[in-house]
């Protein structure tokens, strides 16, 4: 089974070492939507994963498929130094049309790419946040009539179908 062609949410951040975002838009005759034209080599747009021929679906989370060129450019410029553009290539657009799936940034298979080389991470030792417990836990399901109760039970939930217990993993 081949992977689902993924829409790409490209976060493009301007930088001091490059003028602008590094891409242009164009409109195809008799085809709705705006498309990515040339991509400047070494540009934030290239680093964010934009490809020539990509079709714009959203700009900063707003669908722009029915917008004209001027409106799309205006949306791109709303935030001075950053824009997130959801794009699809031909295969991705075809796949989603065939499956009658509307492309949005909320789809679970959207690929998120940023032009930023360094991502700021929060050092857990310097934060006020708790580190979540991601320890795997076993879940035991037994009938209501069962007398086999584990000594390590943390939680027991009664339901119409039986009891569900959460026990600590032995690993």
N, C-alpha and C positions, 0 to 999 in steps of 0.2 A: 504494500500500500504506500503510495507516494504521499509526502507531507502536504498539508494544506498550504496553498500559496498565501503568504501572510501580508496583510497591509503593513506599511511601515510608518510609525509615528516618529518623524525626524525633528528633534529639537536642535535648532540652529541658533548658536550664540555668536554674535559679532565679537571680534577680537581686535586688539590694537595693531596687530601685524598684518591685517588684511582689510581692504576697503569693501564694506558691505557684506552681504551673505554669500555672494559668488554664484548666483544662478539667475536665469531669466525665465519668464513665463511667455507662453504663446497660446493662441486659440487656433484650433483646427477648423477649417471650413466644414460646415454642416455636421459638426460633432459638438455636443454639449460639453462644457467643462473647460478648465484651464490645464495646460500641460507644462512640464518642466522642459525648458530648452537646454541650452548649453550650460555646463557646470564648469566653473573655473577650477583648474588644477590647484590643489593645496588650499582650497577654500573651506570655510565652515560648512557650506552645503555639501561638499564632497565628503567631509569627515562625518557628517550626520547621515550619510547613506542615500542622499537623493541621486537619482539616475535620470539621464536624458530620456524623455518620453513618458516619465511617470505622470499619472493623472492626479490632480489635487482633489481630495475629498473633503478635508476639513482644514481650517486654519484656526489655531488656538482653540480647538474643541467645537468650532462652529462649522456646520456643513456649508460648503461654497459651490456645490455642483451646479446650481442654477444661477450663480452670481456672474456678472460680467467682469471683464478684465480689470476695469477701474475699481470695482468694489473689492475684488480679491486683493489687489495691490494695497488698497486702503486697509484691509484687515491685517495684512502682513506687516504694515507699518504701525499698527496700533500700539504695540509695545516696542519702544525704540531700539533695543539691542538684542532682542530674542524673539523667536517665533517657533511654534511647533506646527508642523505640517503633516497631515495624514495623507499618504499617497498610496496608489496601487499601480502595479505594472499591468501589462496586457493580460498575462496569465491569471493574476490575482483577480482582476476585474471580471474576466470571463468565468472563473470558478464561482465567484460569489453571485453572479447573475444566474448561472445555471442552477445553483442551489437556492435561489431566491432569498439570499442573505443580504441584508443592508449592511454596507461597510460603515462602521463607526469605530471610534477609538475605544469603545467599551467591549469589543469582541475579545475573547480570551486569548486568541492567537496573534494579536497585534505585536509586531516586533518594535521595540522602543530603542532608538539609537540617538545618541547625543554627540554634538560636535565638540563638546568639552573633553579635552584629553584627561584632565584630572577631575575626579569626582570627590567632593568634600565628604569625608566620612567622620562620623562621631565616634570618638574613643570612649568606649563604655566606662572606663575607669574615671573619666572626667565628667561624666554626665550624671544627672539626677534620675535617669531612667533605670528601671529594673531590667535585667536581662531575662527574657522569658524562658521558662523551663520547657525545653523541647525534647525531654526524655520520652522515649517511646513507652507506651503503656499498653498492657494486654487488656482486652475486653472479653469477659466471659459471659456467655448467654446460657441461662439455665431455666428450666421449667419452674413454675410457681411451687410445685410439690417437692422440689429437690431439697434435700437436707445437707447437701455438700456446699458448705460455706467456707471460703478461703479465709485464713487468718490475716492475710495482708490486704483485706478489702479497704479501699479508701472511700468509695462511693457506691451506694446501692440505690437503684431507681425502680420503683414498682410500676408496672404497666398492666394493661389488660391481657397482654400476651405472655407475661412472665417477668422475671427480674433481670436487670442488666447490671453487672458489676464492673467496676474499673479497679484493676489491681496493678501494683507496681510490677514492672518488668524484672525478670530475674537476671538480666544481663548487667 
